[in-house]
């Protein structure tokens, strides 16, 4: 599904480049490629993990990524990433709301178990592998290249949100 685009007008090439960045993050995550993941970041970026750990600068983000990402290579669950909304704040600054869904290696979406569930909060405990994420990336375009300047990755644990997943 195409993302909602808002803010200042930009060329389609910029929209396509932002979508390619999100696709690159997905590829790096699914294939446990820390160096590919790091190409998405500015050197001075900061990142807050889904569990609240703040990482400042590409060196810290890279060290963390090289520690945790390779260990996921053989996991049966990975994630898909879809840009849902892109707000071009300025022609060179964009905020991107990403839908991060846990999926099996053959593409089955695991977060579907929450849809309409009577007690999604209890299901979070029983099925932590099925909890989706809702990252926000703030991108800057430097010398024609879009990169992450700041990002917050948040797990979705609100029962109403989980039960209404679309």
N, C-alpha and C positions, 0 to 999 in steps of 0.2 A: 504494500500500500504506500502511496506517495505521502511524504510528510506535509504537514501544514506549514506554509512559508509565510512569515510576517516580517514587518519592519521596513527598513529602507530597501528600495529596489536594488537588486544586484543582477549581474549577468547569470544566465543559466549555468555557465561554466563554474561559477562559485558554488551554486547549489550542488552540482555534480561532484565537485571536489570535496565538499563537506560530506556528502553521502559516501564517497570513496574512502574518506578518513574513517568513518564509522565502520564500513565494511572491512577496512584494514585492521581495526581493533578486533573485530569479530574473528577474522582469519588468524590473527596472532594468538588470540585467546584459545580458539578451538584447536590450534595446532601446537600450542605451548611453545611459542617463539618469542622469547623475551626481547631479542634485538629488534625484531619486526614491530613489536608492541611499542618499543621506545621511540621509533621513528615518528610516532604521532605527537610527541611532546616537545614543547619549547624547553631550552636548557633551564629556564627559571620557573618552570611550571610547579604548581603544587597540586596534590591529589589527596583526597580523603577516601579511604577504603570503605567498603560496605559496613565494616565493624567499627568505624570511627577513628582509625589510625591516620594521622596527618603526615604526609611525606612531602618535603619541600626540596625542590630542585631535581633535575634529571638524575643526578648521582644517587640520591636517596630512593627515588622512584625505581630506578634501574636495579639497585641492590635488592630491594624488596621483590621486584618482579622476577629477577634471576633466582631468588630463593624459592618463591611460591609457584611460579608458572610451570616450570619443567615437571614438577611433581604431579601436575594434572594431566599429563600426556596420555596416560592409560585409564583415566577415569571414564566410566560409562556415561557420565553426564557432563555436558559442556553448556554453552550458552549461545543464543542467537541475539543479535543486536539490530535494532531497527530505529532509525531516526524518525520520531513521531512528529516533532515540531522543531522548526528552525526559525529563530528570531535573529534577523540581521540587525544588530543594534547600530552599527555603522557599516560601511562597505568592507571594513577590514576586521570587524568584531562580530562574532555570532554566538548565541547561546543555543545549545542543541539538547533537547529532551529525548532521551533514548529509552526504548523499551528493551529490557534485557530479560530474556526468557530462558529458563533452564530447559534444555533439550537433550534427548539421548543422541548418541553418535549417529543414529540413522534419521534424526530430525523430529522425533516425536516430542511434542511440547508437554512438559510435565506439569506446568502450572494449571492446566485444565482441571486438575482434581479439585481446585478451590472453587470453581464456578458453581454458585448456588449451594455450596456446602453449608449445612446447618451450623457447624462450629469450626469455621476456618482457623481460629486461633489455636484450637487443639490440634488441627491438622498440621500447623506449622511445626509443632513439636514432633509429630509422627512422621512428617515428610519434609525435613529441612532441605532435601535435594530439589524440592519442587518450588521453593520460594523464589519469586522473580526479583529482579532489581529494577531500579528506576534512576539511572545515572543522569547527571546534568554535566555537559561539557561546555566550557567557555573557550571558544577558539579565537585565535588571532591569526591574521594573514600577514606574514612577514616575507618580503621579497617574493611574493606570488604564491607562497605555500601556506596552507592552513594547518595549524598545529594546536594542540591542547595547551592552553595557558593555565587553566584551573579546572578541576573536576571534583565532583562529589558523587560517589557511588553509594546508593542507599538500598538496603533490602526492604521489600514491601512486607510489612507485618500487620498493617491495619486490617482487621477482619472484614470491614465493609468493602474495602478496596479489593481484597482477595476474592471475596464472594462475587464481586461484580466484574471480574476480569472479562474483557471482551476479546 
